[in-house]
């Protein structure tokens, strides 16, 4: 008898195995659909495989559907079931059930694939539809969640998610019992510990929605989120309002935290990539302090790391970027709540930092590795901080400040906030950076913290530049409108032909502006956000290699295009400051034998130390914006960077160079007119929407901003059908190296920078000429040419 039963069990397994092989190949099935159902229904074996089944699950497994199988098949199934229960080890039942779940999973995957043969796909669809109608399979799979076998739980969750997604895609009503199961368990957390199973299923379903290529995915997700929007909000409030210290079994809370974080990321990603804004998709921004509070809990370091990296992604609007590559959905325009939500999150982050968030972060724990946090005995652990947390915490603060300042009306409030938070950040970073940052110029912190992560480094540099541009715009606009003289007063004086009075008013305004610029320059170095120092250290990190800059420009994984364009526009207007900083670095290298191009330099010297005094002509050339006196140059060369003062400007140049009031932001690629750099916008929605393709999104933003501008062809980032190559003499610059003084140490760093720009320009031009550049870089080449012209004028004057 045992041999007969074993033979029948073996026959059942072999039939199921052959079934699996055919489905795996996408082959068309010959038999009637009904014959395959009984090999796929896991209810036959579920009770035998479960070790902790509830009475409710046992009752559900007794339901065998409406359709009765043929007598031969029924006999086979019943005999196999008895055989498994009486004469075979539990693993056999487990293996058969895992194979059943795998066949269902592969079959639905084949249905969703566009590569599957039409006839085979129709057959698979018919089998799954009959299976859903003829058995209570969703209840059976739900009961498997409580199995002690983790692999079986995982497979059951994935299989159930695919079945549910298939139902929504085929417009089949979802099971009321499963909906009630999820809604009840989410709403009753933490009393009901089954909520984590619901999180698994919801997560798998949304992942399947993202992976699918059908055009109805937005409607499917809308239908799905409508069912659980309220229940998830209740669960969110309950989960993050717990007192971790008083919990007896912290492992269950940690499991719920990790599962909920993964689901939160998917919900926010669906908001980014699909035009939906349910409460569950906005819950993080509506109640950000809940998630931020977890970072202060006494939980394991990996939990804090996961949460802080997640919040960083939200601030950078990069949530779900890994999910949505390749076959991911197209990026949708931001919804109307985005600006308010991002500001709320930034405010919450800054408030948490003000309350001591950074002091709760431990960066001395075990560093994370792909294979875990343990090191083999034969290998030594490399000492050092957790750079993942250092980078994430730094970006949290710098990005939150940028967002905050975009919505801040008070220049004084911005200045005070920047000093406080940057001082807090630098205090947090300094113990972990060896050699330590210099006290009077901390601008190297970005290149030191982010040296191993290019995309984060560019994000930090861009945010730092955005903060700087916002501050100087507000400062100069405030002085122009509320200072000693206003535009109306100036125009009144001109109209009344009171030239002397107008000149005096302008001189007083220029003097005040110069004082403000000196103070601002001091703060930019002290608090580590001087744009020229940041850029020079970035170039130092890449060894002044133009090919790396070219990779950054071509890549859609960083925001370097936007950052580089904004910086070049600033450099046009701020060449004096750039040249002075380069000169200071050269002096430091010459005096202390420290080379910024090879190692971390000593950025500043104490004011009491003796500095080598340079000739006035070595400080500033007679270039377009150079208006310095010889005494100022000598003075500047004897002071550390944070005490350098900029040259006083005449009233005429003050009016020419003062930024205009803030106005509607320009598109990222609207850099056709290089004289408009001071009004380059930093609108949050346009600045952060780059998830799928930076270049494609830039085209859309440009078209939305400038419409049918006459220069649209020049700045379009769409691939060209043929090369749009202007005459080389009109677009390229060449540094006149004969004009460079023999003592290269006086202008060495600026020369290296311009040499890098020249090589970059040549490389871009060659690629454009061969139609290999991903967008039309004509305007970028013009910016580089303009910088080269300014440099040549400076060198000619030396």
VOGU-3710 file (C-alpha; in Angstrom, 3 decimals, decimal comma):
1> xxxxxxxxxx> 0,000/0,000/0,000  2,824/2,382/0,850  4,438/1,765/-2,509  1,209/2,541/-4,310  0,744/5,779/-2,347  4,362/6,778/-2,888  3,969/6,148/-6,599  0,837/8,283/-6,763  2,596/11,064/-4,823  5,549/10,870/-7,174
11> xxxxxxxxxx> 3,216/10,992/-10,172  1,500/14,102/-8,775  4,848/15,828/-8,270  6,050/14,869/-11,757  2,894/16,223/-13,378  3,320/19,490/-11,479  6,992/19,650/-12,452  6,208/19,161/-16,138  3,513/21,794/-15,814  6,095/24,179/-14,352
21> xxxxxxxxxx> 8,619/23,567/-17,137  6,049/24,317/-19,840  4,936/27,541/-18,161  8,529/28,596/-17,614  9,141/28,312/-21,361  5,904/30,084/-22,182  4,580/27,068/-24,067  0,927/26,627/-24,945  -0,910/24,081/-22,749  -2,881/21,389/-24,579
31> xxxxxxxxxx> -5,276/20,071/-21,920  -8,470/21,655/-20,671  -7,961/24,477/-18,193  -10,008/22,662/-15,542  -7,525/19,814/-15,406  -4,714/22,100/-14,281  -6,632/23,750/-11,443  -6,269/20,866/-8,994  -2,514/20,807/-9,351  -2,352/24,525/-8,509
41> xxxxxxxxxx> -4,682/24,737/-5,514  -2,446/24,818/-2,383  -5,453/24,338/-0,083  -5,014/20,555/-0,387  -1,687/20,653/1,404  -1,813/23,951/3,303  -3,091/22,547/6,592  -0,466/19,828/6,643  2,337/22,312/5,934  1,277/24,903/8,514
51> xxxxxxxxxx> 2,585/24,593/12,044  0,623/27,345/13,708  -2,674/27,550/11,931  -5,616/29,290/13,527  -9,101/27,696/13,624  -10,233/30,346/11,184  -7,599/29,277/8,677  -8,491/25,612/9,157  -12,111/26,363/8,377  -11,142/28,297/5,272
61> xxxxxxxxxx> -9,008/25,463/3,984  -12,052/23,212/4,140  -13,681/25,259/1,395  -13,027/23,454/-1,867  -14,738/25,681/-4,382  -17,738/25,341/-6,567  -16,397/23,056/-9,301  -15,928/19,362/-8,585  -12,936/17,700/-10,246  -13,175/14,658/-12,485
71> xxxxxxxxxx> -13,170/11,414/-10,558  -9,709/10,375/-11,651  -8,126/13,673/-10,685  -9,986/13,821/-7,406  -8,787/10,343/-6,570  -5,234/11,269/-7,298  -5,391/14,431/-5,208  -7,004/12,730/-2,216  -4,597/9,813/-2,274  -1,588/12,123/-2,513
81> xxxxxxxxxx> -2,894/14,185/0,367  -3,306/11,090/2,549  0,121/9,857/1,513  1,755/13,137/2,438  0,010/13,240/5,787  0,800/9,689/6,834  3,918/8,451/5,157  6,101/11,344/4,024  8,145/13,930/5,882  6,846/17,489/6,194
91> xxxxxxxxxx> 9,435/18,824/3,752  7,740/16,905/0,920  4,488/18,763/1,486  6,491/21,968/1,732  8,315/21,315/-1,545  5,106/20,549/-3,419  3,455/23,679/-2,040  6,458/25,859/-2,951  6,338/24,419/-6,464  2,606/25,191/-6,688
101> xxxxxxxxxx> 3,197/28,805/-5,648  6,089/29,086/-8,093  3,945/27,834/-10,984  1,217/30,376/-10,146  3,807/33,149/-9,898  5,478/32,285/-13,207  2,131/31,894/-14,947  0,944/35,374/-13,924  4,330/36,818/-14,862  3,913/35,268/-18,292
111> xxxxxxxxxx> 0,449/36,805/-18,592  1,855/40,249/-17,819  4,802/39,869/-20,198  4,530/41,259/-23,716  6,860/38,536/-24,987  4,487/35,659/-24,239  2,706/34,043/-27,190  -0,892/35,243/-27,508  -2,476/31,790/-27,409  -0,352/30,679/-24,457
121> xxxxxxxxxx> -1,179/33,902/-22,630  -4,910/33,400/-23,152  -4,664/29,853/-21,806  -2,776/31,017/-18,710  -5,300/33,797/-18,155  -8,163/31,327/-18,345  -6,538/28,968/-15,819  -5,854/31,739/-13,282  -9,379/33,118/-13,677  -10,909/29,697/-13,017
131> xxxxxxxxxx> -8,579/29,184/-10,036  -9,728/32,464/-8,486  -13,402/31,617/-8,963  -13,263/27,970/-7,955  -11,327/28,235/-4,710  -10,779/30,521/-1,775  -7,097/30,798/-2,664  -6,566/34,282/-1,237  -7,680/33,079/2,212  -5,422/30,043/1,919
141> xxxxxxxxxx> -2,413/32,206/1,075  -3,242/34,669/3,842  -3,197/31,844/6,371  0,263/30,855/5,163  1,574/34,190/6,441  1,528/32,735/9,957  3,685/29,769/8,989  7,005/29,443/10,768  8,668/28,708/7,419  9,886/32,132/6,250
151> xxxxxxxxxx> 10,409/31,030/2,665  6,854/29,775/2,473  5,578/33,065/3,962  7,565/35,052/1,423  6,358/33,025/-1,530  2,749/33,174/-0,309  2,926/36,962/-0,036  4,405/37,353/-3,522  1,923/34,922/-5,021  -1,047/36,635/-3,347
161> xxxxxxxxxx> 0,180/40,038/-4,518  0,381/38,819/-8,105  -3,074/37,279/-7,907  -4,552/40,483/-6,509  -2,828/42,572/-9,147  -4,090/40,209/-11,827  -7,616/40,695/-10,502  -7,328/44,486/-10,601  -5,788/44,422/-14,063  -8,511/42,122/-15,372
171> xxxxxxxxxx> -11,155/44,161/-13,533  -12,144/41,232/-11,315  -13,534/42,258/-7,934  -11,133/41,715/-5,034  -12,044/39,338/-2,269  -13,978/41,052/0,516  -12,418/38,744/3,075  -8,892/39,813/2,144  -9,802/43,526/2,115  -11,360/43,176/5,555
181> xxxxxxxxxx> -8,305/41,231/6,771  -5,944/44,066/5,810  -8,140/46,937/6,955  -8,755/45,337/10,347  -5,166/44,377/11,036  -3,779/47,782/10,016  -6,346/49,667/12,076  -5,864/47,506/15,188  -2,084/47,778/15,396  -0,262/47,180/17,760
191> xxxxxxxxxx> -2,863/44,986/19,469  -3,073/42,948/16,272  0,358/41,713/15,208  -0,750/40,557/11,770  -0,317/44,056/10,309  3,173/43,213/9,081  1,696/40,566/6,761  -0,565/43,186/5,250  2,450/45,470/4,742  4,201/42,677/2,860
201> xxxxxxxxxx> 1,291/42,211/0,496  0,698/45,915/-0,097  4,386/46,382/-0,819  4,510/43,515/-3,312  1,381/44,745/-5,102  2,711/48,293/-5,575  6,005/46,869/-6,821  4,114/44,849/-9,417  2,234/47,967/-10,486  5,535/49,752/-11,026
211> xxxxxxxxxx> 7,038/46,852/-12,957  4,102/46,466/-15,322  4,095/48,308/-18,640  0,347/48,674/-19,087  -1,135/52,127/-19,556  -3,812/51,705/-16,864  -1,380/51,475/-13,936  -2,408/54,870/-12,540  -6,056/53,851/-12,446  -5,154/50,487/-10,933
221> xxxxxxxxxx> -3,129/52,128/-8,174  -5,888/54,654/-7,546  -8,413/51,844/-7,145  -6,061/49,995/-4,818  -5,074/52,932/-2,578  -8,690/53,976/-2,138  -9,296/50,773/-0,173  -6,481/51,292/2,340  -5,891/55,040/2,537  -7,620/55,552/5,886
231> xxxxxxxxxx> -6,412/52,284/7,419  -2,775/53,061/6,620  -3,032/56,511/8,209  -4,318/54,909/11,426  -1,480/52,377/11,305  1,093/55,149/10,709  -0,058/57,082/13,764  -0,068/53,973/15,949  3,325/52,691/14,814  5,269/55,901/15,372
241> xxxxxxxxxx> 3,520/56,881/18,597  4,836/53,823/20,456  7,359/54,105/23,277  10,187/51,913/22,136  11,803/51,694/25,562  8,693/50,188/27,164  8,189/47,482/24,544  9,041/43,930/25,605  9,562/42,436/22,147  11,439/45,122/20,215
251> xxxxxxxxxx> 12,146/42,788/17,294  8,498/42,937/16,209  8,531/46,739/16,278  11,733/46,828/14,248  10,207/44,448/11,709  7,145/46,695/11,451  9,355/49,789/11,094  11,380/48,319/8,238  8,296/47,014/6,417  6,454/50,304/6,820
261> xxxxxxxxxx> 9,486/52,245/5,611  9,641/50,183/2,433  5,934/50,736/1,841  6,254/54,465/2,569  9,001/54,748/-0,017  6,828/53,025/-2,601  3,858/55,255/-1,799  5,942/58,420/-2,181  7,541/57,020/-5,343  4,074/56,427/-6,774
271> xxxxxxxxxx> 3,319/60,074/-6,045  6,479/61,110/-7,888  5,997/58,899/-10,911  2,205/58,616/-11,100  -0,105/61,596/-10,765  -1,782/60,676/-7,478  -1,782/62,337/-4,068  -3,680/60,268/-1,517  -3,230/60,946/2,172  -1,121/57,793/2,539
281> xxxxxxxxxx> 1,243/59,203/-0,100  1,524/62,530/1,755  1,495/61,187/5,308  5,263/61,590/5,771  5,063/65,273/4,823  1,910/65,881/6,851  3,424/64,310/9,987  7,210/64,284/9,450  8,114/64,416/13,137  6,850/60,836/13,538
291> xxxxxxxxxx> 9,478/59,381/11,214  12,196/61,752/12,395  11,517/60,647/15,953  12,645/57,093/15,140  16,187/58,386/14,604  16,267/59,387/18,282  14,979/56,017/19,503  17,462/53,597/21,109  17,262/51,242/18,137  20,016/49,491/16,236
301> xxxxxxxxxx> 22,245/51,602/14,025  21,028/49,980/10,808  17,448/51,134/11,559  18,562/54,729/12,058  20,632/54,483/8,896  17,654/53,260/6,878  15,450/56,089/8,142  17,947/58,897/7,664  18,771/57,738/4,129  15,053/57,534/3,384
311> xxxxxxxxxx> 14,456/61,120/4,540  17,439/62,251/2,484  15,879/60,671/-0,615  12,607/62,445/0,109  14,309/65,841/0,367  16,195/65,219/-2,870  12,985/63,916/-4,470  14,798/60,720/-5,454  12,466/58,234/-3,811  11,939/55,131/-5,912
321> xxxxxxxxxx> 14,643/55,934/-8,449  15,877/52,333/-8,408  12,353/51,008/-8,969  11,564/53,237/-11,896  14,594/52,834/-14,105  14,306/51,215/-17,476  10,705/50,107/-17,714  9,539/52,558/-15,063  6,731/55,012/-15,706  7,296/58,450/-17,104
331> xxxxxxxxxx> 7,765/61,305/-14,675  4,577/63,248/-14,055  4,325/66,966/-13,252  4,478/67,632/-9,504  1,141/67,964/-7,743  -0,067/71,180/-6,190  0,897/70,119/-2,668  4,564/69,528/-3,407  5,924/72,929/-2,379  4,042/72,943/0,906
341> xxxxxxxxxx> 4,982/69,346/1,680  8,696/69,822/0,997  8,765/72,939/3,158  7,029/71,066/5,983  9,604/68,268/5,819  12,516/70,732/5,690  11,116/72,655/8,669  10,719/69,421/10,628  14,304/68,383/9,881  15,707/71,745/10,977
351> xxxxxxxxxx> 13,578/71,709/14,105  14,835/68,213/14,947  18,437/69,341/14,405  17,804/72,319/16,651  16,570/69,917/19,345  19,743/67,829/19,118  19,104/65,277/16,387  22,758/65,100/15,348  23,833/64,368/18,901  21,745/61,182/18,894
361> xxxxxxxxxx> 23,495/59,778/15,811  26,232/57,264/16,420  28,684/57,056/13,553  31,272/54,866/15,290  29,373/51,583/15,009  30,057/48,742/12,631  30,311/50,056/9,077  27,770/48,608/6,618  28,844/46,102/3,986  26,933/44,345/1,231
371> xxxxxxxxxx> 27,310/41,012/2,990  26,510/42,253/6,494  28,435/44,006/9,229  30,761/41,176/10,270  34,359/40,848/9,121  36,127/37,524/8,713  38,749/36,807/11,398  41,539/36,797/8,819  40,738/40,393/7,846  41,137/43,483/9,954
381> xxxxxxxxxx> 38,293/45,924/10,318  39,147/49,293/8,851  38,573/51,902/11,559  36,518/54,944/10,758  33,063/56,467/10,939  29,951/55,381/9,096  30,170/57,624/6,037  26,643/56,696/4,967  25,262/58,482/8,024  27,717/61,370/7,664
391> xxxxxxxxxx> 26,654/61,977/4,074  22,952/61,579/4,768  22,995/63,882/7,819  24,960/66,515/5,898  22,546/66,454/2,981  19,569/66,586/5,339  20,739/69,899/6,734  22,099/71,555/3,600  19,055/70,589/1,511  16,592/71,593/4,236
401> xxxxxxxxxx> 18,278/74,994/4,461  18,014/75,452/0,698  14,294/74,611/0,714  13,692/76,780/3,767  15,451/79,786/2,247  13,452/79,524/-0,960  10,370/80,232/1,148  11,929/82,692/3,611  11,228/86,422/3,283  13,731/87,744/5,818
411> xxxxxxxxxx> 17,401/88,041/4,878  18,387/88,362/8,534  16,459/85,222/9,427  18,261/83,338/6,657  21,660/84,578/7,808  21,088/83,638/11,443  19,611/80,264/10,536  22,476/79,457/8,188  25,111/80,276/10,788  23,398/78,259/13,516
421> xxxxxxxxxx> 22,736/75,131/11,488  26,038/75,125/9,601  27,880/75,565/12,901  25,939/72,584/14,259  26,756/70,495/11,186  30,448/71,362/11,168  30,687/70,607/14,880  29,146/67,204/14,153  31,515/66,497/11,246  34,854/67,722/12,548
431> xxxxxxxxxx> 35,610/64,827/14,946  35,114/62,357/12,089  37,265/64,096/9,454  41,001/63,549/9,696  42,889/65,737/9,230  40,348/68,077/10,746  38,834/71,028/8,932  40,485/74,409/9,308  38,622/76,740/11,690  38,461/79,774/9,387
441> xxxxxxxxxx> 37,586/78,047/6,131  35,463/74,930/6,268  34,532/74,822/2,588  36,422/71,570/2,136  33,791/69,673/4,112  31,716/68,832/1,032  34,566/67,254/-0,906  35,800/65,427/2,208  32,438/64,003/3,289  31,166/63,075/-0,180
451> xxxxxxxxxx> 34,384/61,967/-1,854  33,052/58,407/-2,300  29,590/59,390/-3,591  29,578/61,580/-6,683  25,834/62,128/-6,945  25,530/63,197/-3,310  28,571/65,445/-3,641  27,051/67,279/-6,593  23,714/67,547/-4,758  25,452/69,076/-1,740
461> xxxxxxxxxx> 27,436/71,491/-3,911  24,285/72,507/-5,785  22,356/73,080/-2,562  25,261/75,095/-1,140  25,370/77,206/-4,293  21,604/77,703/-4,152  21,857/78,930/-0,565  24,627/81,353/-1,518  22,734/82,752/-4,505  19,570/83,190/-2,449
471> xxxxxxxxxx> 21,450/85,031/0,289  23,244/87,455/-1,993  20,061/88,144/-3,969  18,113/88,955/-0,823  20,966/90,970/0,622  21,517/93,088/-2,466  17,818/93,544/-3,104  17,300/94,642/0,486  20,065/97,214/0,191  18,708/98,472/-3,115
481> xxxxxxxxxx> 15,145/98,893/-1,859  15,384/99,567/1,881  18,919/100,914/2,221  20,349/104,369/1,918  19,045/104,849/-1,581  16,190/103,343/-3,540  15,649/103,143/-7,250  12,832/105,647/-7,021  15,098/108,118/-5,224  17,788/107,614/-7,806
491> xxxxxxxxxx> 15,406/108,151/-10,718  13,976/111,239/-9,030  17,457/112,695/-8,696  18,243/111,972/-12,325  14,988/113,470/-13,515  15,680/116,578/-11,473  19,196/116,751/-12,907  20,615/116,562/-9,410  23,610/114,578/-10,516  25,708/115,412/-7,494
501> xxxxxxxxxx> 23,019/114,340/-5,067  22,441/111,150/-7,001  26,166/110,416/-7,016  26,411/110,903/-3,247  23,443/108,664/-2,623  24,932/105,988/-4,820  28,326/106,256/-3,123  26,728/105,724/0,269  24,811/102,753/-1,079  27,994/101,340/-2,631
511> xxxxxxxxxx> 29,872/101,710/0,638  27,168/99,931/2,550  26,968/97,179/-0,029  30,734/96,705/0,125  30,598/96,318/3,893  27,834/93,760/3,582  29,810/91,890/0,941  32,858/91,791/3,187  30,831/90,341/6,040  29,128/87,875/3,723
521> xxxxxxxxxx> 32,480/86,773/2,301  33,753/86,186/5,820  30,759/83,998/6,649  30,946/81,958/3,429  34,399/80,707/4,370  33,748/80,326/8,072  30,584/78,283/7,601  31,747/76,331/4,555  29,544/77,457/1,681  31,751/79,704/-0,458
531> xxxxxxxxxx> 30,881/78,562/-3,993  34,363/79,092/-5,433  36,127/77,139/-2,695  33,548/74,366/-2,958  34,031/74,135/-6,723  37,823/74,208/-6,503  37,824/71,396/-3,964  35,480/69,438/-6,224  37,955/69,862/-9,083  40,747/68,794/-6,756
541> xxxxxxxxxx> 38,794/65,629/-5,906  38,717/64,631/-9,570  42,277/65,734/-10,253  41,201/68,568/-12,588  40,241/65,855/-15,074  37,978/67,215/-17,805  36,849/63,703/-18,759  35,233/63,298/-15,335  33,344/66,569/-15,790  32,255/65,306/-19,194
551> xxxxxxxxxx> 30,915/62,116/-17,613  29,017/64,212/-15,077  27,495/66,353/-17,831  26,363/63,353/-19,857  25,086/61,322/-16,922  21,466/61,603/-15,827  22,375/60,212/-12,397  23,648/63,541/-11,073  22,406/67,121/-11,219  25,813/68,340/-12,399
561> xxxxxxxxxx> 24,438/70,057/-15,516  22,257/72,349/-13,427  24,984/72,987/-10,866  27,671/73,659/-13,469  25,543/76,104/-15,435  24,621/78,064/-12,318  28,215/78,168/-11,186  29,521/79,352/-14,573  26,988/82,176/-14,545  28,117/83,156/-11,075
571> xxxxxxxxxx> 31,757/82,931/-12,149  31,135/85,403/-14,945  29,961/88,032/-12,500  32,178/87,022/-9,598  35,505/86,496/-11,315  37,232/88,847/-8,868  36,425/86,664/-5,883  37,374/83,496/-7,744  40,719/84,899/-8,829  41,487/86,133/-5,319
581> xxxxxxxxxx> 40,740/82,729/-3,799  42,905/80,986/-6,401  45,707/83,402/-5,609  45,372/82,692/-1,907  45,591/78,941/-2,456  48,687/79,490/-4,602  50,284/81,590/-1,862  49,559/78,895/0,704  51,051/76,235/-1,549  54,142/78,301/-2,194
591> xxxxxxxxxx> 54,716/79,153/1,464  53,838/75,847/3,107  54,612/73,478/0,201  50,990/72,321/0,172  49,328/71,570/-3,146  45,550/71,654/-3,500  45,917/69,511/-6,594  47,558/66,670/-4,706  46,392/66,694/-1,097  44,162/68,373/1,421
601> xxxxxxxxxx> 45,521/71,892/1,796  45,797/74,063/4,819  43,112/76,445/3,741  43,813/79,376/6,034  46,436/80,751/8,357  45,971/82,505/11,636  45,784/86,270/11,322  48,880/86,633/13,461  51,065/84,542/11,155  53,349/86,206/8,658
611> xxxxxxxxxx> 52,158/85,852/5,096  54,241/86,404/2,033  53,012/89,635/0,521  52,303/89,499/-3,198  52,593/92,136/-5,813  49,309/93,954/-6,454  49,296/92,820/-10,077  49,392/89,215/-8,961  46,144/89,523/-7,083  43,831/90,939/-9,704
621> xxxxxxxxxx> 44,208/91,595/-13,365  42,644/94,357/-15,355  39,752/92,165/-16,454  36,149/93,018/-17,010  35,189/93,166/-13,358  38,539/94,033/-11,773  38,306/97,320/-9,911  40,797/96,783/-7,130  43,415/99,189/-5,865  46,976/98,106/-5,198
631> xxxxxxxxxx> 46,659/98,634/-1,463  43,633/96,316/-1,304  45,500/93,600/-3,138  48,442/93,702/-0,775  46,058/93,703/2,150  44,164/90,729/0,821  47,210/88,624/0,347  48,156/88,977/3,998  44,853/87,712/5,403  43,161/84,342/5,619
641> xxxxxxxxxx> 40,337/83,633/3,220  37,575/84,433/5,646  39,014/87,922/6,146  39,555/88,836/2,517  37,598/91,914/1,481  36,350/92,537/-1,989  37,284/95,723/-3,870  35,055/98,749/-3,517  32,942/99,459/-6,534  31,944/102,658/-8,186
651> xxxxxxxxxx> 28,278/103,653/-8,303  28,049/102,866/-11,988  29,322/99,351/-11,604  27,161/98,862/-8,557  24,052/99,485/-10,608  25,306/97,302/-13,404  26,158/94,339/-11,204  23,446/94,443/-8,550  21,007/91,597/-8,969  17,468/92,394/-9,834
661> xxxxxxxxxx> 14,668/91,503/-7,403  13,694/87,846/-7,124  11,245/86,798/-9,782  9,806/83,692/-11,335  12,510/81,106/-11,703  14,043/80,231/-15,040  14,275/76,778/-16,459  17,355/74,729/-15,803  18,495/75,007/-19,396  17,485/78,599/-19,994
671> xxxxxxxxxx> 21,084/79,737/-19,990  21,057/81,118/-23,493  21,569/84,618/-22,126  24,625/84,493/-19,936  23,972/87,923/-18,444  20,905/86,591/-16,658  22,773/84,457/-14,157  21,614/86,327/-11,099  17,997/85,544/-11,778  18,509/81,825/-12,315
681> xxxxxxxxxx> 15,622/80,333/-10,390  15,682/77,680/-7,745  12,054/76,687/-7,825  11,698/73,508/-5,783  9,454/71,649/-8,127  11,593/72,189/-11,215  14,848/71,735/-9,327  14,058/68,320/-7,922  12,180/66,538/-10,727  14,890/64,398/-12,333
691> xxxxxxxxxx> 13,969/60,837/-11,461  13,831/59,247/-14,902  15,929/61,432/-17,150  17,427/64,792/-16,327  17,698/65,746/-19,946  14,138/64,795/-20,923  12,704/66,645/-17,966  14,846/69,694/-18,703  13,371/69,890/-22,203  9,869/69,853/-20,790
701> xxxxxxxxxx> 10,636/72,524/-18,202  12,269/74,703/-20,833  9,272/74,439/-23,124  6,917/75,234/-20,257  8,969/78,266/-19,291  9,923/79,941/-22,556  7,299/78,521/-24,894  8,128/79,476/-28,466  11,286/81,399/-27,814  13,347/82,182/-30,839
711> xxxxxxxxxx> 16,358/80,527/-29,239  14,607/77,293/-28,412  16,724/75,271/-30,814  19,904/76,456/-29,179  19,029/75,268/-25,712  16,959/72,204/-26,517  18,173/69,056/-24,839  16,436/66,729/-27,248  18,700/64,560/-29,404  19,306/66,237/-32,727
721> xxxxxxxxxx> 18,515/64,547/-36,028  21,738/66,034/-37,350  24,569/67,890/-35,644  23,888/71,530/-34,903  27,484/72,677/-34,978  28,288/76,386/-35,121  31,531/77,706/-36,481  34,336/76,677/-34,202  35,748/80,183/-33,919  32,431/81,463/-32,628
731> xxxxxxxxxx> 31,970/78,907/-29,887  35,375/77,745/-28,588  37,911/79,617/-26,559  41,604/79,015/-26,326  43,663/80,135/-23,389  46,579/82,299/-24,442  49,253/80,467/-22,479  51,941/82,907/-23,664  50,399/85,563/-21,420  50,724/83,454/-18,284
741> xxxxxxxxxx> 53,559/84,733/-16,078  56,619/82,583/-15,647  55,929/82,388/-11,932  53,002/80,029/-12,318  52,547/79,786/-8,549  50,941/83,215/-8,599  48,108/82,134/-10,885  48,565/78,368/-10,924  45,166/77,279/-9,639  43,181/79,552/-11,926
751> xxxxxxxxxx> 45,295/78,326/-14,845  44,608/74,691/-13,950  40,894/75,439/-13,732  40,786/77,161/-17,102  42,883/74,425/-18,660  40,295/71,928/-17,415  37,488/74,076/-18,881  39,316/74,298/-22,208  39,712/70,507/-22,404  36,085/70,015/-21,442
761> xxxxxxxxxx> 34,950/72,459/-24,085  36,971/70,700/-26,778  35,609/67,302/-25,777  32,001/68,525/-25,808  32,512/70,186/-29,175  33,982/67,011/-30,702  31,065/64,914/-29,459  28,562/67,492/-30,698  30,222/67,565/-34,091  29,748/63,793/-34,359
771> xxxxxxxxxx> 26,181/64,052/-33,074  27,109/61,950/-30,025  26,265/64,443/-27,290  22,872/63,739/-25,660  21,656/67,344/-25,915  22,536/70,572/-27,682  25,356/72,159/-25,631  25,742/75,370/-27,644  24,791/77,658/-24,782  27,064/75,762/-22,383
781> xxxxxxxxxx> 29,937/76,217/-24,808  29,179/79,934/-24,939  29,423/80,146/-21,168  32,793/78,396/-21,217  33,982/80,681/-23,990  32,992/83,733/-21,976  34,924/82,478/-18,944  37,941/81,901/-21,162  37,731/85,446/-22,506  37,635/86,870/-18,965
791> xxxxxxxx> 40,656/84,784/-18,029  42,636/85,896/-21,073  41,894/89,548/-20,297  43,102/88,988/-16,748  46,332/87,397/-17,898  46,978/90,073/-20,506  46,837/92,686/-17,771  49,496/90,983/-15,629
//
